[in-house]
Amino acid sequence: MAADQPLVLLVEDEPAQREVLRYNLEAEGFRVVAAEDGAEGLLLVAEESPDVIVLDWMLPEVSGIEVCRQLKTRPETRSVPIIMLSARSDEVDKVRGLETGADDYVVKPYSVIELMARVRAQLRRVRPSTAGLVLEYADIRLDAETHRVTRGEAALKLGPTEFRLLSTFMEKPGRVFSREQLLDRVWGRDIYVDTRTVDVHVGRLRKALTRDGGDDPLRTVRGAGYALG
């Protein structure tokens, strides 16, 4: 599965339900990592940097509502969309889930088709390039559908890897991505690539962006990684 496809973290303790959701998410073109309880879910968030989290309320070890609360209080994870799944249909429970930080709340039993649509809706918000949208930062314009990049009036020639790198940076300007996070998002977790390869491709991207004399918009953060702006 392509590395630039969005990553969904699924936290669900019921094995049959977990596998149904995994199957349907992968059929929709998402990469999926799954956890059986809240503690494992928190660990995978730190390890995998998912784009969206589908989180069951009733979980062993750490409840879904507590997982949500912890993630939304941490600066590095508060912007990750969380879709809460719950058998609790009372309005007071839905309000509690949303006030804890959930971005969406789906009551069980639910339509898998509807849940997939809600996942896509959250992804359009945090990773607009996956929806074929146009990204803009300063004078740089990236059209995800036509795979064209311009800076000012000049068209830039980027290889596929540099294009994916730039779209990753432009989706979250200012965010510092570690080399490991860029390897995961651009190359994929299942492909072994040395972290120095990231430096080589960032260098190529820099060269393309500054070819006509513009300022270098990429920032190297010593010991941490790279950021746009």
C-alpha positions as CSV (number, residue, x, y, z in Angstrom):
1,M,0.0,0.0,0.0
2,A,1.4,3.4,-0.9
3,A,3.2,5.3,1.8
4,D,1.3,8.6,1.2
5,Q,-2.0,6.9,1.9
6,P,-3.5,8.1,5.1
7,L,-2.9,6.2,8.3
8,V,-5.9,5.3,10.6
9,L,-5.4,4.1,14.1
10,L,-8.3,1.8,15.1
11,V,-8.7,1.2,18.9
12,E,-11.4,-1.5,19.4
13,D,-11.3,-4.3,21.9
14,E,-13.8,-6.6,20.2
15,P,-11.9,-8.8,17.7
16,A,-14.7,-9.3,15.2
17,Q,-15.6,-5.7,15.1
18,R,-12.0,-4.7,14.8
19,E,-11.4,-6.9,11.8
20,V,-14.6,-5.7,10.0
21,L,-13.5,-2.1,10.4
22,R,-9.9,-2.9,9.4
23,Y,-11.1,-4.7,6.3
24,N,-13.4,-1.8,5.3
25,L,-10.8,0.9,6.0
26,E,-8.2,-0.9,3.9
27,A,-10.7,-1.4,1.1
28,E,-11.2,2.4,1.2
29,G,-7.4,2.8,0.6
30,F,-6.3,3.6,4.1
31,R,-3.4,2.1,6.0
32,V,-4.5,0.8,9.3
33,V,-2.8,0.0,12.7
34,A,-5.0,-1.5,15.4
35,A,-5.0,-1.6,19.2
36,E,-7.0,-3.8,21.5
37,D,-7.1,-1.5,24.5
38,G,-6.6,2.1,25.5
39,A,-3.0,1.7,26.8
40,E,-1.9,0.2,23.5
41,G,-3.7,2.9,21.6
42,L,-1.8,5.6,23.4
43,L,1.5,3.8,22.7
44,L,0.6,3.5,19.0
45,V,-0.3,7.1,18.7
46,A,3.2,8.0,19.8
47,E,4.9,5.4,17.6
48,E,2.8,5.8,14.4
49,S,1.6,9.4,14.2
50,P,-1.8,8.5,12.7
51,D,-3.8,10.9,10.6
52,V,-7.2,9.9,12.2
53,I,-8.1,7.8,15.2
54,V,-11.3,5.7,15.4
55,L,-11.7,5.1,19.1
56,D,-14.2,2.9,21.0
57,W,-15.5,4.4,24.3
58,M,-15.6,1.1,26.3
59,L,-12.1,-0.2,26.4
60,P,-10.1,-2.3,28.9
61,E,-7.1,-0.8,30.8
62,V,-7.8,2.8,29.8
63,S,-11.2,4.0,28.6
64,G,-11.7,5.6,25.2
65,I,-12.9,8.8,26.9
66,E,-9.6,8.9,28.9
67,V,-7.5,8.2,25.8
68,C,-9.3,11.1,24.1
69,R,-8.7,13.4,27.1
70,Q,-5.0,12.6,27.2
71,L,-4.5,13.1,23.5
72,K,-6.3,16.4,23.3
73,T,-4.3,17.8,26.2
74,R,-0.9,17.1,24.5
75,P,0.3,19.7,22.0
76,E,1.7,17.1,19.6
77,T,-1.6,15.1,19.3
78,R,-4.4,17.6,20.0
79,S,-4.9,18.3,16.3
80,V,-5.3,14.6,15.4
81,P,-9.0,13.9,14.6
82,I,-10.8,11.4,16.9
83,I,-14.0,9.7,15.9
84,M,-15.6,8.2,19.1
85,L,-17.6,4.9,18.8
86,S,-20.1,4.2,21.6
87,A,-23.2,2.3,22.4
88,R,-24.1,5.2,24.6
89,S,-26.8,7.0,22.7
90,D,-28.0,9.5,25.4
91,E,-27.4,13.1,24.5
92,V,-25.6,13.7,27.7
93,D,-23.0,11.0,26.8
94,K,-22.6,12.4,23.3
95,V,-22.0,15.9,24.7
96,R,-19.5,14.5,27.2
97,G,-17.6,12.8,24.4
98,L,-17.5,15.9,22.3
99,E,-16.6,18.1,25.2
100,T,-13.7,15.8,26.0
101,G,-12.3,16.5,22.6
102,A,-13.8,14.0,20.2
103,D,-14.2,15.5,16.7
104,D,-17.1,13.2,15.8
105,Y,-19.3,10.8,17.7
106,V,-20.9,7.6,16.2
107,V,-23.5,5.6,18.0
108,K,-23.5,1.8,17.8
109,P,-24.8,0.0,15.9
110,Y,-23.7,2.1,13.0
111,S,-23.5,1.9,9.2
112,V,-20.0,1.0,8.1
113,I,-20.6,3.1,5.0
114,E,-21.5,6.1,7.1
115,L,-18.4,5.6,9.3
116,M,-16.1,5.5,6.2
117,A,-17.7,8.8,5.1
118,R,-17.0,10.3,8.5
119,V,-13.3,9.2,8.4
120,R,-12.9,10.7,4.9
121,A,-14.5,14.0,6.1
122,Q,-12.0,14.2,9.0
123,L,-9.1,13.5,6.6
124,R,-10.2,16.2,4.2
125,R,-9.7,18.6,7.1
126,V,-6.2,17.5,8.2
127,R,-4.8,16.1,5.0
128,P,-6.4,18.0,2.1
129,S,-4.0,16.6,-0.5
130,T,-5.7,13.2,-0.1
131,A,-8.9,14.8,-1.4
132,G,-7.1,16.2,-4.5
133,L,-7.3,19.7,-3.1
134,V,-4.9,22.6,-3.8
135,L,-2.5,23.6,-1.1
136,E,-0.9,27.0,-0.8
137,Y,1.9,28.4,1.4
138,A,3.3,31.8,0.7
139,D,3.9,31.9,-3.1
140,I,4.0,28.0,-3.4
141,R,1.0,26.3,-4.9
142,L,0.6,22.5,-5.0
143,D,-2.3,20.9,-7.0
144,A,-2.7,17.4,-5.6
145,E,-5.0,16.3,-8.4
146,T,-2.8,17.4,-11.3
147,H,0.5,16.9,-9.5
148,R,1.7,20.4,-10.5
149,V,3.7,22.7,-8.3
150,T,4.3,26.4,-8.9
151,R,6.3,29.1,-7.0
152,G,5.1,32.5,-8.1
153,E,4.7,32.2,-11.9
154,A,7.3,29.5,-12.3
155,A,6.4,25.8,-12.6
156,L,8.6,23.5,-10.5
157,K,9.7,20.1,-11.7
158,L,9.6,17.6,-8.7
159,G,10.1,13.9,-8.6
160,P,7.4,11.7,-7.0
161,T,9.3,11.6,-3.7
162,E,9.9,15.3,-3.5
163,F,6.2,15.9,-4.4
164,R,5.1,13.8,-1.5
165,L,7.6,15.5,0.8
166,L,6.3,18.9,-0.1
167,S,2.6,17.9,0.2
168,T,3.4,16.6,3.7
169,F,5.1,19.8,4.7
170,M,2.3,22.0,3.2
171,E,-0.5,20.1,4.9
172,K,1.0,21.2,8.3
173,P,3.1,24.4,7.9
174,G,5.3,25.0,10.9
175,R,5.1,21.5,12.2
176,V,8.5,19.8,12.7
177,F,8.6,16.3,11.2
178,S,11.3,13.9,12.4
179,R,13.2,11.9,9.8
180,E,11.3,8.8,11.0
181,Q,7.9,10.4,10.6
182,L,8.8,11.5,7.0
183,L,10.1,8.0,6.2
184,D,6.7,6.6,7.4
185,R,4.6,9.1,5.5
186,V,6.6,9.4,2.3
187,W,8.2,5.9,1.9
188,G,6.1,3.7,4.1
189,R,6.6,1.7,7.3
190,D,7.1,-1.6,5.3
191,I,10.1,-0.3,3.3
192,Y,13.5,0.0,4.8
193,V,15.2,3.3,3.9
194,D,18.1,4.8,5.7
195,T,17.2,8.1,7.5
196,R,20.0,9.8,5.5
197,T,17.9,9.3,2.4
198,V,15.4,11.8,3.9
199,D,18.2,14.4,4.0
200,V,19.1,13.7,0.3
201,H,15.5,14.2,-0.9
202,V,15.0,17.3,1.3
203,G,18.1,18.7,-0.3
204,R,16.6,18.0,-3.8
205,L,13.4,19.6,-2.8
206,R,15.2,22.7,-1.5
207,K,17.1,23.0,-4.7
208,A,13.9,22.9,-6.8
209,L,12.2,25.4,-4.6
210,T,15.1,27.9,-4.7
211,R,16.0,27.3,-8.3
212,D,14.9,30.8,-9.5
213,G,16.4,32.6,-6.5
214,G,13.6,32.4,-4.0
215,D,14.2,32.1,-0.2
216,D,14.5,28.6,1.2
217,P,11.1,28.0,2.9
218,L,12.3,24.7,4.6
219,R,13.7,24.9,8.1
220,T,16.2,22.4,9.5
221,V,15.6,21.9,13.3
222,R,18.8,20.5,14.7
223,G,18.2,17.1,16.4
224,A,14.5,17.1,15.5
225,G,13.9,17.2,11.7
226,Y,12.5,19.5,9.2
227,A,9.6,22.0,8.9
228,L,8.0,24.3,6.3
229,G,8.2,27.9,7.6
